[in-house]
Amino acid sequence: MRILYLFCALFAVSVGYAKLKPVSLTCEYMENPAVVDVPSPRLSWINEVTSKQIRGEVQKAYRIVVASSKDKLLNGEFDVWDSGKRSSSDSYLIPYEGQQLQSAKDYWWRVMTWNRQEEASAWSEPAYWGMGLLSADEWKAKWIGVPWQGEAPKKTLKPNSTVYPSYPSPLFRKLFNVKEDIVSAKVFVTGLGYFELYINGERVGDDYLVPNFTNYTVRDDLKYANIAIDNRFRNYRVMYLAYDITGLLQEKENVAGAIVGNGFYDCVSHWVCPFGSPRFLCQIEVTYKDGSKDIIASDETWKVKESPIIMDGVFDGEIYDANAEVEDWATAKCDDSTWNYAVLRQAPIGMLTAHTAPTDKIIEALRPISFKKLEASVYEVDFGKEISGWIHFKDIRGQKGDTLNVKYICESPLGIQQYILKGEGKESYAPRFTWYVFSKAIISGLSDLSAKNVIAEAVNTDVKISSEFKTSNSLFNQINEIWQRSQLDNMHGGVASDCPHRERSAYTGDGQVACVTVMHNFNAAAFYQKWIRDIRDVQNIETGYVPNGAPWQPGCGGGVPWGAAMNIMPWEFYLHYGDRRMLEANYWAMKEQVRYMLTWLTADGTMLAKSTNCNSKEPNYWLNLGDWAPAFAIPLEELVHTFYLWRCADYTAKAAEAIGNVTDFRYYSELAERVKGAFHRKFYDREKKTYGDYGSNIFALVMGVPEESYKDVVATLRQEVVEKYKNHLNTGIFGTQFFFEILAANGLNDVAYEVMNQSDFPSYGYWIKQGATTTWEQWNGKDSHNHPMFGGGLTWFYRTLAGVKVDENAPGYKRVIIKPALPQKLSEVYYSNMTPYGKLVSEVRQNIGSLELNVSIPVGSEATIYIPVYHSDPKITESGKTLASRSGIEVLGIENNYCKVKVGQGNYRFLVKE
């Protein structure tokens, strides 16, 4: 039977009976996005093969069909667009080309593909996207607020300004009637800072902490901050969401309701500058069979009342008084005759932009691993790992007025969580408009509480882990795992923060230093599409300066490597996601950032920024940092600034080449070379054969050291790491990003292994040895214990050990380079990731005298594979046969202890023996 199976499998391979199967349909990087506001959205899918044995499969053609309803799509009525059969291998970011798309409409689509034998696949499963409101005049809704609070936020930064009292989160409601024969009902909605929407008492959607954080509107008191810049930002925007509420409506009377929280819009922490008082915008569009439409829009006829959330704040926490609940407040049963009318609020100047980006959701629910009663009505609960979210209490009991208090255990101060019981049986509660960071908590106030009453809910921006990484070294696996946890904990509101507790700010430096690691671990395209736009939005339209945080908050200290995110992140996005439009959208901003950097050129041709507050002539230390959070000390700021001027110029040159701007490519390439030359002349000490300590030699080697000093610099680096620091790193966040890969690229991969394998200070293992479940801010454990920025150094895991790299000449994993380099002490590594074309795998196992390399390449990709060999005449087999006898494998020759081959789609098993 086994022989028959193998024969059938081989026969299938030889004649190509395996067909393609298009799956994972996306529109603008998202599965079934509810709201899109680009006129020609881009559609993508992944082709799977129906047999694991098939190789060399390609897509020869595709056909996309789009219909105005799911029924029409399934019935073959493609009334919106039928691309017809198109001879093309493209399956990624294909622009819609049908009839003009209409606002507020849903569009259903599917795709069929043809393989190399011109055999058609079955139709894919249906997918859809929803259109937003494409012009400003289609918005009939007005921004509304509550009469007991004015336009201003609770706090301003002006000297001697008044701090207003805290207000309960407001409830909004509107009673409206609908007719019979509803075809569809959609709501376009947003609330600042956060909102929850209800229809007839039912919560709409499973989103939390929405909308995503953006640079909403002008703040006149930014100039009074300790880090003071002005309002000359490139753009402002407010994101709105869309929901299908057809199934929630009932005949005749209906009620729309909302609760609005302060979020970052009205925040009193010293880290931020608030924007204004809470406000709400809602437009419901009901379409009937006869083609008519009703629009229910927020205006002064809506009713408002205080909610039971008597206090909420991103940093302050939340207090909920169940005794203030209004029964059936979002249903027609409620008598709102005593409610106040809403008042109009000034519209934020930010453009209303569709929320085509991931929202925050409850990602994970954790049960306690330990639950202890410490004393009467006091309990300690432990959930085993640090998360960002809250504790959800279920079916608790107590007397009227009993107050449940939660003190989350964290090295940084956190807000309070209080729940005042109604005392009428079982009660349940979780916060809405804030989050906490914890693995443990002390709960007090109830005489009867058990583990079954508490669940920890991890709440983060819904960015899925797309990879798997494991090695024979358990410490390396733990390091990757705790970094992933820390990265997730810091994703809220469509940005990545420095830490999820103390500052909660979207630092651009932290973002750029870790973005490549994020792209190797998460499906982050939609996330970065939004956040990179935020960075562009806060660029100074006159000078080109990009601030240390985006959206900007005046607690964000930083310097030149922070603003460099404007050049680094779009280019890295282009490499990993193959989206030329990302470069086109940001190219001008990249050039402007370089223009700003050039204003700080020294007479030596290096760069040293001395930025000042907008209201001062003295340099502000927190605007001019170089490297940060060092193991011992930081390198010269001028050296780091010059390095990033080179890097930004180099990336801008590459972007110019990618979009076909030959003149700019030449200019920025020459600029990068001049800066590099100035760097080497200024910072290289020929007598000591070094650029300096603390990562200075790392930065130099990234740029490229002149040939005459190269061997000396590498020798100095080895002495520095191995002897002076006893196989420990000596870098801050930016030096660490390059540390391990630079060691490996310069013949010191075994040294890189020893450094990564340490468990004393300074090392990742030092944190784990002390019980860390997330990565920390400082190597010595000071300050925050939840910072993902040092994750930048982990690219060595994927790009060196597993050897997986994108080819700059065919980005987005269209062409892959796989060149694994295992240190002697590491026997196995496995890495996989979902690329735009499907699952890519590199797995390496080595023993004395042999090495096995297993590779999986998806349809739509091709790979150049470097198979490690021991000598110039290696014995290599693939799936038990010699390379020469295997069709579909092109042998390119032996090169620097590697056998170089080229392959297409398929699964490959290479074995090398002495």
C-alpha positions in Angstrom: 0.0 0.0 0.0 2.9 2.4 0.9 4.6 1.7 -2.5 1.3 2.4 -4.3 0.9 5.6 -2.4 4.4 6.8 -3.3 3.8 5.9 -6.9 0.6 7.9 -7.1 2.3 10.8 -5.4 5.1 10.8 -7.9 2.7 10.4 -10.8 0.8 13.5 -9.5 4.0 15.5 -9.4 5.0 14.5 -12.9 1.8 15.3 -14.6 0.8 18.2 -12.3 -2.6 17.0 -11.1 -2.5 19.1 -8.0 -4.5 22.3 -8.5 -4.2 25.7 -6.9 -6.4 26.7 -4.1 -6.8 30.5 -3.5 -7.2 31.3 0.2 -6.7 34.1 2.7 -8.4 36.8 0.6 -7.6 40.4 1.8 -8.5 43.9 0.7 -5.9 46.6 1.7 -4.1 43.9 3.8 -7.3 43.2 5.9 -9.7 40.2 5.8 -13.2 41.5 5.1 -12.6 45.2 6.1 -15.8 46.9 7.1 -14.7 50.3 5.9 -12.3 51.3 3.1 -12.0 54.8 1.6 -9.6 54.4 -1.3 -11.3 54.6 -4.7 -9.4 51.5 -6.0 -8.8 49.1 -3.2 -6.1 46.4 -3.7 -7.0 42.8 -3.5 -4.7 39.9 -2.6 -4.9 36.1 -2.0 -2.5 33.2 -1.3 -2.3 30.2 -3.6 -2.0 26.9 -1.8 -1.3 23.7 -3.7 -3.5 20.7 -3.1 -0.6 18.3 -2.8 2.5 18.7 -0.7 4.5 16.7 -3.2 4.0 19.3 -6.0 6.9 21.5 -7.0 7.5 24.4 -9.3 3.9 25.4 -9.3 3.0 28.9 -10.5 -0.1 30.9 -11.1 -0.5 31.4 -14.8 -3.7 33.4 -14.7 -6.4 34.7 -12.4 -10.0 35.9 -12.6 -11.5 38.3 -10.0 -15.2 38.8 -9.9 -17.0 41.4 -7.8 -20.8 41.7 -7.0 -23.0 44.0 -5.2 -24.3 41.3 -2.8 -23.2 37.9 -1.6 -26.2 36.2 -3.2 -25.3 37.7 -6.6 -21.7 36.6 -6.3 -22.7 33.0 -5.4 -25.3 33.0 -8.3 -22.7 34.1 -10.8 -24.1 37.7 -11.3 -20.9 39.7 -11.3 -22.6 43.1 -11.7 -19.7 45.2 -10.4 -16.5 43.8 -12.0 -15.4 40.8 -13.9 -11.7 41.0 -14.7 -12.0 38.1 -17.1 -9.1 35.6 -17.3 -5.9 37.5 -17.1 -2.6 35.9 -17.9 -0.5 36.9 -14.8 1.4 35.5 -11.9 0.2 38.4 -9.7 -1.8 37.5 -6.7 -0.9 40.4 -4.4 -2.1 44.0 -4.2 -4.0 44.0 -7.5 -6.0 47.2 -7.9 -9.7 47.0 -8.3 -10.6 48.1 -11.9 -14.4 47.8 -12.1 -17.2 50.4 -12.1 -16.9 53.4 -9.8 -17.4 52.3 -6.2 -20.2 53.9 -4.2 -20.1 55.2 -0.6 -21.5 53.0 2.1 -21.8 50.0 -0.2 -20.5 46.5 0.5 -18.8 44.6 -2.3 -18.4 40.9 -2.4 -15.6 39.2 -4.4 -13.9 35.9 -5.1 -11.1 34.7 -7.3 -10.2 31.7 -9.5 -6.6 30.9 -10.5 -5.0 28.7 -13.1 -1.9 26.6 -12.5 1.1 25.9 -14.9 -1.0 23.3 -16.7 -3.7 25.9 -17.2 -6.0 24.0 -14.9 -8.5 26.2 -13.2 -8.9 26.2 -9.4 -12.3 26.1 -7.7 -13.7 29.6 -6.8 -12.3 30.8 -3.5 -14.6 31.4 -0.6 -16.4 34.7 -0.8 -14.9 37.8 0.8 -16.0 41.4 1.0 -15.1 44.9 1.8 -17.2 47.9 2.8 -16.9 51.4 1.4 -16.8 54.4 3.7 -18.2 57.8 3.0 -16.0 59.1 0.1 -16.7 62.8 0.2 -17.1 65.2 3.1 -20.6 66.4 2.0 -22.0 62.9 2.6 -21.5 63.3 6.3 -24.8 64.6 7.8 -23.8 63.8 11.3 -22.6 66.5 13.7 -20.2 66.3 16.6 -22.0 66.3 19.8 -21.1 66.5 23.5 -22.7 67.1 26.9 -23.9 70.4 28.3 -22.2 70.0 31.7 -18.8 70.1 30.1 -17.3 72.7 27.8 -15.1 72.4 24.8 -11.8 72.4 26.7 -10.2 69.3 28.2 -9.9 68.7 31.9 -6.3 70.0 31.9 -4.2 72.3 29.8 -0.5 72.9 29.8 -0.7 76.7 30.1 1.0 78.2 33.2 -1.4 78.6 36.1 -4.2 76.9 34.1 -7.3 75.6 35.7 -7.7 71.8 36.1 -11.3 71.0 35.7 -13.0 68.2 37.8 -13.5 64.8 36.4 -16.9 63.9 34.9 -18.7 60.6 34.5 -18.5 59.1 31.0 -21.5 60.3 29.1 -24.3 58.2 27.7 -25.8 59.2 24.3 -29.0 57.9 22.9 -31.4 58.4 20.0 -34.8 56.9 19.5 -35.6 56.4 15.8 -38.2 54.6 13.6 -37.6 52.4 10.6 -39.9 51.2 7.9 -40.5 47.7 6.6 -38.5 45.9 3.9 -35.0 46.9 5.1 -32.3 45.8 2.8 -29.3 46.9 4.9 -28.4 49.2 7.7 -25.0 50.5 8.3 -23.5 52.8 10.9 -20.5 55.1 10.5 -19.3 56.1 13.9 -16.5 57.4 16.1 -16.1 58.9 19.5 -13.2 60.8 21.1 -11.3 59.6 22.9 -13.0 56.1 23.0 -16.5 54.8 22.5 -18.8 51.8 22.7 -21.9 51.6 20.5 -25.2 49.9 21.3 -28.2 49.2 19.1 -31.4 48.2 21.0 -29.3 47.2 24.0 -26.8 45.1 22.1 -23.2 46.0 22.0 -22.1 46.5 18.4 -18.8 44.7 17.4 -16.0 43.3 19.6 -13.7 46.2 19.3 -12.2 48.0 22.3 -10.4 51.3 22.9 -11.5 52.6 19.5 -11.0 54.6 17.4 -7.2 54.1 16.9 -5.1 56.9 18.2 -4.2 59.7 15.7 -3.2 63.3 15.7 -6.8 64.4 16.0 -6.7 68.2 16.0 -4.7 71.3 16.9 -3.5 71.8 20.5 -2.6 75.4 21.2 -0.7 74.7 24.4 1.9 72.3 23.0 4.4 75.1 23.2 4.2 75.1 27.0 5.4 71.5 27.3 8.8 70.5 28.6 9.5 69.1 25.1 7.8 71.9 23.1 7.1 71.9 19.4 4.4 73.7 17.5 1.4 72.7 15.5 2.9 72.9 12.1 2.1 69.2 11.4 1.6 67.9 7.9 -1.9 66.5 8.6 -4.5 65.8 11.2 -7.1 62.9 11.1 -9.8 61.2 13.0 -10.6 57.5 12.2 -14.2 56.3 11.9 -15.5 52.7 12.0 -18.4 51.0 10.2 -20.7 48.3 11.4 -23.5 46.3 9.7 -26.4 46.6 12.1 -29.1 45.2 9.8 -29.7 42.2 12.1 -30.0 44.4 15.2 -32.8 46.6 14.0 -36.4 45.8 14.8 -39.8 46.9 13.5 -40.6 50.6 14.1 -38.9 51.9 17.3 -35.1 51.5 17.7 -32.5 53.1 19.9 -28.9 53.9 19.1 -26.8 54.4 22.2 -23.1 55.1 23.0 -20.8 55.4 26.0 -17.9 57.8 25.4 -14.6 57.7 27.4 -11.8 60.2 27.6 -9.0 58.2 26.1 -6.0 60.3 25.0 -8.4 63.0 23.8 -9.0 64.3 27.3 -6.2 63.0 29.4 -4.5 64.5 32.5 -1.2 62.6 32.7 2.0 64.8 32.5 3.2 62.6 29.6 0.5 63.9 27.3 -1.2 67.1 26.0 -5.0 66.6 25.8 -7.0 67.7 22.8 -10.5 68.6 24.2 -13.6 67.3 25.9 -15.2 64.0 24.8 -17.4 64.1 21.7 -19.3 61.7 19.5 -20.2 61.4 15.8 -22.7 58.8 14.4 -24.4 58.3 11.1 -26.8 55.4 10.5 -27.9 54.7 7.0 -30.9 52.4 6.5 -31.6 51.3 2.9 -35.0 49.8 1.8 -36.1 47.6 -1.0 -37.6 50.4 -2.9 -34.2 52.2 -3.0 -35.1 54.8 -0.5 -32.8 55.6 2.5 -33.2 57.0 6.0 -30.3 58.7 7.7 -30.2 59.0 11.4 -27.4 61.4 12.3 -26.0 62.7 15.6 -27.2 66.2 16.4 -28.8 68.3 19.1 -31.9 66.0 19.3 -29.9 63.2 20.9 -30.2 62.8 24.6 -27.4 62.6 27.1 -26.9 61.5 30.7 -24.1 60.5 33.1 -23.1 56.9 33.0 -22.2 54.6 35.9 -18.5 55.1 34.9 -18.0 57.9 37.3 -14.3 58.3 36.4 -12.1 57.0 33.5 -8.7 57.8 32.3 -6.0 56.0 30.2 -3.6 56.6 33.1 -6.0 57.1 36.0 -8.0 53.9 35.7 -11.7 53.5 36.0 -14.4 53.6 38.7 -17.8 52.1 38.1 -20.8 52.6 40.4 -23.4 49.9 39.6 -26.0 51.8 41.6 -25.9 54.6 39.0 -26.9 52.2 36.2 -29.8 53.2 34.0 -31.9 50.2 33.2 -32.4 49.5 29.5 -30.7 52.8 28.7 -30.0 51.9 25.1 -33.5 50.4 24.3 -36.9 51.9 23.6 -38.0 50.8 27.1 -36.1 53.6 28.7 -37.9 56.8 29.6 -35.4 59.5 28.7 -37.7 62.5 29.5 -35.4 63.7 32.2 -32.3 63.3 30.1 -30.5 66.4 28.8 -30.2 67.2 25.2 -26.8 66.9 23.6 -24.9 70.1 22.6 -22.9 70.7 19.4 -19.1 70.4 19.7 -16.5 71.9 17.4 -15.3 69.4 14.8 -11.7 68.3 15.2 -9.8 69.7 12.2 -8.6 66.2 11.4 -10.0 64.6 8.2 -12.4 61.7 8.8 -10.5 58.6 7.6 -11.8 55.1 7.3 -10.6 52.7 10.0 -8.9 50.3 7.6 -6.5 49.2 10.3 -6.7 46.6 13.1 -8.5 47.6 16.2 -7.9 46.5 19.8 -9.6 43.3 20.9 -9.6 40.8 23.7 -6.8 38.6 22.3 -6.4 36.1 25.1 -8.2 35.1 28.3 -6.1 33.7 31.2 -7.3 31.7 34.2 -5.3 32.2 37.5 -2.4 29.9 38.1 -2.5 30.8 41.7 -5.3 32.3 43.9 -4.6 33.0 47.6 -6.6 34.6 50.4 -4.2 36.9 52.3 -6.6 38.1 54.9 -10.3 38.9 55.3 -11.6 40.2 52.0 -8.1 40.4 50.5 -6.8 38.1 47.8 -3.7 37.7 45.7 -4.1 36.4 42.1 -1.3 35.3 39.7 -1.9 34.8 36.0 1.6 33.5 35.2 2.7 36.1 32.6 2.6 39.8 32.3 -0.1 41.1 30.0 -1.7 44.4 29.0 -5.5 44.4 29.7 -7.7 44.0 32.7 -9.3 41.6 35.1 -12.8 40.7 34.2 -15.0 39.8 37.3 -17.8 37.4 36.7 -20.8 36.4 38.9 -19.5 38.2 42.0 -21.8 38.8 45.0 -21.8 41.4 47.8 -23.8 43.9 49.7 -25.1 47.2 48.2 -22.2 49.7 48.3 -19.4 47.1 48.7 -16.4 48.3 46.8 -14.2 45.9 44.8 -10.7 47.3 44.5 -8.0 46.0 42.3 -4.3 46.9 42.8 -2.3 45.6 39.8 1.3 44.7 40.6 3.6 46.6 38.4 6.9 48.5 38.7 5.2 51.6 37.3 2.2 53.4 38.9 -1.1 52.3 37.4 -4.6 53.7 37.7 -7.2 52.3 40.0 -10.0 49.8 39.2 -13.0 50.0 41.4 -16.5 48.5 41.2 -19.2 49.6 43.6 -21.7 46.7 43.9 -25.5 47.0 43.5 -26.0 44.1 45.8 -28.8 42.5 43.8 -27.4 39.0 43.0 -24.7 38.1 40.6 -22.8 40.9 39.1 -20.1 41.1 36.4 -17.7 43.9 35.5 -14.7 44.7 33.4 -13.2 48.2 32.5 -13.9 49.8 29.2 -11.7 52.8 28.6 -8.3 52.0 30.0 -5.9 49.1 30.5 -3.5 47.8 33.1 -0.2 45.9 33.0 0.2 43.0 35.3 0.8 39.3 36.0 -0.4 39.6 39.6 -3.0 41.7 41.4 -4.3 42.3 44.9 -8.1 42.2 45.1 -9.9 43.5 48.1 -13.4 44.5 49.2 -15.4 41.2 48.9 -15.8 38.6 51.6 -16.5 35.9 49.1 -14.3 35.6 46.0 -12.7 32.6 44.3 -10.6 31.9 41.2 -13.7 31.1 39.2 -14.8 34.7 39.5 -11.7 36.2 37.8 -10.4 36.1 34.3 -7.5 38.2 33.0 -8.2 39.5 29.5 -5.2 40.5 27.3 -6.3 43.5 25.2 -4.1 44.6 22.3 -4.3 45.8 18.8 -5.3 42.7 16.8 -2.0 42.0 15.1 -1.7 38.2 14.6 1.5 36.3 15.2 2.4 34.9 11.8 5.6 33.1 12.6 7.1 30.2 14.5 10.7 30.2 15.8 12.4 27.4 17.8 15.9 26.1 18.3 17.7 23.5 20.2 18.6 26.3 22.7 15.6 26.8 25.0 17.0 30.2 26.1 16.7 31.5 22.6 13.2 30.3 22.3 12.3 32.0 25.6 13.9 35.3 24.5 11.8 35.3 21.3 8.7 34.5 23.3 9.1 37.2 25.9 9.8 39.8 23.3 6.6 38.8 21.4 4.6 39.2 24.6 6.1 42.6 25.2 5.5 43.7 21.7 1.8 42.7 21.9 1.4 44.4 25.3 2.6 47.6 23.7 0.2 47.6 20.8 -2.8 49.8 21.5 -4.7 52.1 19.2 -2.8 51.1 16.0 0.6 52.3 17.4 3.4 50.6 19.3 4.3 52.3 22.6 7.5 52.3 24.5 5.9 50.8 27.5 2.3 50.0 28.2 2.1 51.4 31.7 4.3 54.5 32.5 4.3 56.5 29.3 2.1 54.6 26.8 3.6 56.8 24.0 4.2 56.0 20.4 7.9 56.6 20.2 9.2 56.7 16.7 12.7 55.5 17.7 11.4 52.5 19.5 9.2 51.9 16.5 11.9 51.9 13.8 14.4 49.9 15.8 12.0 47.0 16.3 10.0 47.1 13.1 12.0 44.5 11.2 11.7 42.1 14.1 7.9 42.8 14.2 7.7 42.1 10.4 9.4 38.7 11.0 6.9 37.7 13.7 3.6 39.4 13.0 1.2 40.0 10.1 1.7 43.8 10.6 1.1 45.3 7.2 -2.2 47.0 8.0 -0.9 48.1 11.3 2.2 49.8 9.8 0.3 51.2 6.9 -1.7 53.2 9.6 1.3 54.0 11.9 3.7 55.1 9.2 0.9 57.5 8.0 0.8 58.9 11.5 4.5 59.5 11.4 4.1 61.3 8.1 1.2 63.3 9.5 3.3 64.8 12.4 6.2 65.9 10.2 6.8 69.7 10.3 5.5 71.1 7.0 8.1 73.9 7.0 11.3 72.2 8.3 10.8 68.5 7.6 11.5 67.6 11.2 9.8 64.4 12.4 9.2 64.4 16.2 10.1 61.6 18.7 6.5 60.3 18.9 3.7 59.8 16.4 1.0 60.8 17.2 2.9 63.5 19.0 2.8 63.7 22.8 5.2 66.2 24.5 6.5 63.6 27.0 8.4 61.8 24.2 12.1 62.4 24.5 14.4 61.3 21.7 16.6 62.6 19.0 18.0 61.9 15.5 17.4 58.1 15.5 13.8 58.7 16.4 13.0 61.0 13.4 14.9 58.6 11.2 11.8 56.4 11.4 10.4 58.5 8.5 13.0 57.0 6.2 13.6 53.6 7.8 10.0 52.3 8.3 8.6 52.9 4.8 11.7 51.3 3.2 11.5 48.2 5.5 7.7 48.0 4.8 8.5 48.0 1.1 11.0 45.2 1.5 8.8 43.0 3.6 5.4 43.7 2.0 6.4 44.7 -1.5 4.2 47.7 -1.6 5.5 50.3 -4.0 2.6 52.6 -3.0 4.1 52.9 0.5 7.3 54.4 -1.0 5.3 56.7 -3.3 3.1 58.0 -0.4 6.1 58.7 1.8 8.9 59.6 -0.6 8.4 63.3 -0.2 8.4 63.0 3.6 11.6 60.9 3.4 13.3 63.7 1.4 12.1 66.3 3.8 13.5 64.5 6.8 16.9 64.3 5.1 16.6 68.0 4.3 16.0 68.8 8.0 19.0 66.6 9.0 21.3 68.4 6.7 20.7 71.7 8.6 22.8 70.2 11.3 25.9 69.4 9.2 29.2 70.3 10.9 32.2 71.7 9.1 33.6 68.2 9.0 30.6 66.9 7.1 29.2 65.0 10.0 26.0 65.7 11.8 25.3 67.0 15.3 21.8 68.1 16.1 21.1 70.8 18.7 17.4 71.1 18.4 15.6 73.6 20.7 12.1 73.9 22.0 9.9 76.1 19.8 10.0 78.8 22.4 13.7 78.7 23.3 17.2 79.1 21.9 18.9 76.6 24.1 19.3 73.0 22.9 16.9 70.6 24.7 18.7 67.4 25.8 15.5 65.4 25.1 15.4 66.4 21.5 19.0 65.4 20.7 19.7 61.9 21.9 21.9 59.5 20.2 21.8 55.9 21.4 19.8 55.1 24.5 19.5 52.6 27.4 23.1 51.4 27.1 24.6 48.5 28.9 27.5 50.7 30.2 27.6 54.0 28.4 26.6 55.5 25.1 28.8 56.3 22.0 29.3 59.9 20.9 26.1 61.6 19.9 27.7 63.1 16.9 28.8 59.6 15.7 25.2 58.2 16.1 23.6 61.3 14.5 26.0 60.9 11.5 25.3 57.2 11.2 21.6 58.0 10.9 22.1 60.8 8.4 23.9 58.2 6.3 21.2 55.6 6.8 18.4 58.0 5.9 20.2 59.2 2.8 21.0 55.6 1.8 17.4 54.5 2.3 16.1 57.5 0.4 18.4 56.6 -2.5 17.1 53.1 -2.5 13.5 54.4 -2.5 14.3 56.7 -5.4 15.7 53.8 -7.4 12.6 51.7 -6.6 10.2 54.3 -7.8 12.3 55.1 -10.9 13.6 58.6 -9.9 17.1 58.4 -11.4 18.1 61.9 -10.6 17.3 61.6 -6.9 18.9 58.2 -6.7 22.2 59.7 -7.9 21.9 62.7 -5.5 21.1 60.6 -2.3 23.6 57.9 -3.2 26.3 60.6 -3.5 25.2 62.2 -0.3 25.3 58.9 1.6 28.9 58.3 0.3 30.0 61.8 1.4 28.5 61.3 4.9 30.1 57.8 5.1 33.5 59.3 4.2 33.1 62.1 6.8 32.2 59.5 9.4 35.3 57.4 8.8 37.6 60.5 8.8 36.1 62.0 12.0 35.7 59.0 14.2 38.3 56.4 13.3 41.3 56.3 15.6 44.1 54.8 13.4 46.4 54.3 16.4 43.9 52.5 18.5 42.3 50.9 15.5 38.7 51.6 16.7 35.8 54.0 16.2 35.2 53.8 19.9 33.4 51.6 22.5 29.7 51.0 23.2 28.7 50.0 19.7 30.7 52.5 17.7 32.5 49.8 15.8 29.1 48.1 15.1 27.8 51.3 13.5 30.9 51.7 11.4 30.7 48.1 10.1 27.0 48.5 9.2 28.0 51.5 7.0 31.0 49.6 5.6 34.6 50.1 6.8 37.3 51.1 4.3 39.3 48.0 3.1 42.6 49.2 4.6 41.2 49.3 8.1 38.6 46.5 7.9 40.6 43.7 9.5 41.8 45.9 12.3 38.3 47.0 13.1 36.9 43.5 13.2 39.8 42.4 15.4 39.2 45.3 17.7 35.5 44.4 17.8 36.3 40.8 18.7 38.7 41.9 21.5 36.1 44.4 22.7 33.3 41.8 23.0 35.2 38.7 23.9 37.9 40.0 26.2 36.8 43.3 27.6 33.1 42.5 28.1 33.6 38.7 28.5 31.2 37.7 25.7 28.6 40.3 26.6 27.1 43.1 24.5 28.0 46.7 25.2 25.3 48.5 23.3 22.2 50.6 23.7 19.0 50.0 21.7 20.2 51.1 18.3 23.6 49.4 18.6 21.9 46.2 19.8 19.7 46.2 16.6 22.8 45.5 14.5 25.1 43.8 17.1 24.4 40.1 16.5 24.1 40.3 12.7 27.2 42.4 12.3 29.2 39.9 14.4 27.9 37.1 12.2 28.5 38.9 8.9 32.1 39.5 9.9 33.2 36.0 10.9 32.1 36.2 14.5 28.9 34.2 14.5 30.1 31.9 17.3 30.8 35.0 19.4 27.2 36.2 18.6 26.0 32.9 19.9 27.9 33.2 23.2 26.6 36.7 23.8 23.0 35.7 23.1 23.5 32.7 25.4 24.5 34.7 28.5 22.3 34.8 31.6 24.1 37.4 33.6 24.3 41.2 33.2 24.0 42.5 30.5 21.9 40.0 28.5 18.4 39.0 27.6 19.0 35.8 29.7 19.7 38.0 32.7 16.1 39.2 32.5 14.7 35.7 32.2 16.8 34.5 35.1 15.0 37.1 37.2 11.6 35.8 36.1 10.9 38.2 33.2 8.0 37.3 30.9 8.5 40.4 28.9 11.6 42.3 27.7 12.8 45.3 29.8 13.9 48.9 29.3 17.3 48.7 30.8 19.9 45.8 30.8 20.3 46.3 34.6 16.6 46.0 35.3 15.9 49.6 36.2 12.8 51.4 35.1 10.2 49.6 32.9 9.9 45.8 32.8 7.9 45.9 29.6 9.7 47.5 26.7 10.0 45.8 23.2 12.8 48.1 21.8 15.6 45.7 22.4 13.8 43.2 20.2 15.6 44.9 17.3 18.6 42.6 18.0 16.6 39.4 17.5 16.7 39.6 13.7 19.8 37.4 14.0 17.4 34.5 14.9 15.6 34.7 11.6 18.1 36.2 9.1 21.3 34.6 10.3 20.4 31.3 12.1 17.5 30.4 9.8 19.0 32.5 7.1 15.8 34.0 5.7 16.1 37.3 3.9 14.1 39.3 1.4 15.8 40.1 -1.9 15.8 43.9 -2.4 15.4 43.4 -6.1 12.2 41.4 -5.7 10.7 42.7 -2.4 7.7 41.2 -0.5 9.3 37.7 -0.6 8.7 37.5 -4.3 12.3 36.3 -4.3 13.8 34.9 -1.1 17.3 34.4 0.0 17.9 31.5 2.4 21.4 31.3 3.8 21.5 29.7 7.2 24.5 30.0 9.5 24.4 27.9 12.6 27.1 28.3 15.2 28.9 25.2 16.3 27.0 24.9 19.6 23.5 25.1 18.0 22.2 21.9 16.5 18.8 22.9 15.3 16.7 26.0 14.2 13.3 26.2 12.7 11.7 29.4 11.4 8.5 29.9 9.4 6.5 33.0 8.5 3.4 33.8 6.5 4.7 35.9 3.6 2.4 37.7 1.1 2.6 34.5 -0.9 2.2 31.9 1.8 4.1 30.0 4.4 7.9 30.1 4.1 10.0 27.6 6.1 13.7 27.3 6.8 14.7 24.4 9.1 18.3 23.4 9.8 19.7 20.5 11.7 23.4 19.8 12.0 25.4 16.9 13.5 29.1 16.0 13.3 29.7 15.4 9.6 26.2 16.1 8.3 23.6 18.9 7.9 20.0 18.8 6.9 18.2 21.8 5.4 14.4 21.7 4.9 12.9 24.5 3.0 9.3 25.3 1.9 8.7 27.9 -0.8 5.1 29.1 -1.5 3.5 29.6 -4.9 4.5 33.0 -6.2 7.9 33.0 -4.7 11.3 31.7 -5.8 14.4 31.2 -3.7 18.1 31.3 -3.9 19.3 28.8 -1.3 22.8 28.6 0.1 23.3 25.1 1.5 26.2 25.0 4.0 28.9 22.7 2.9 32.2 21.4 4.4 34.5 21.5 1.4 34.6 22.3 -2.3 33.4 18.8 -3.3 30.4 18.1 -1.0 28.1 15.2 -1.2 24.6 16.7 -1.3 21.3 15.0 -1.9 17.8 16.3 -2.1 15.0 14.0 -1.0 17.5 11.1 -1.2 18.8 11.8 -4.8 21.7 13.8 -6.1 21.1 17.4 -7.0 22.0 16.8 -10.6 19.2 14.3 -11.0 16.5 16.6 -9.5 14.5 18.6 -11.9 13.5 22.1 -10.8 16.7 22.7 -8.9 19.2 24.8 -10.7 22.7 24.4 -9.2 24.6 27.7 -9.4 27.9 26.5 -7.9 30.0 26.5 -4.7 30.6 29.9 -3.1 32.3 30.6 0.3 31.4 27.3 1.9 27.9 27.2 0.5 26.4 25.4 -2.4 24.1 27.8 -4.2 20.9 26.6 -5.8 17.8 28.2 -7.2 14.3 26.7 -6.7 10.7 27.5 -7.2 7.7 26.6 -5.2 7.8 23.4 -3.3 9.2 21.5 -0.2 12.8 20.5 -0.3 15.0 18.4 1.9 18.7 18.8 1.4 21.2 16.6 3.1 25.0 17.3 3.2 27.5 14.7 4.3 31.2 14.6 4.5 
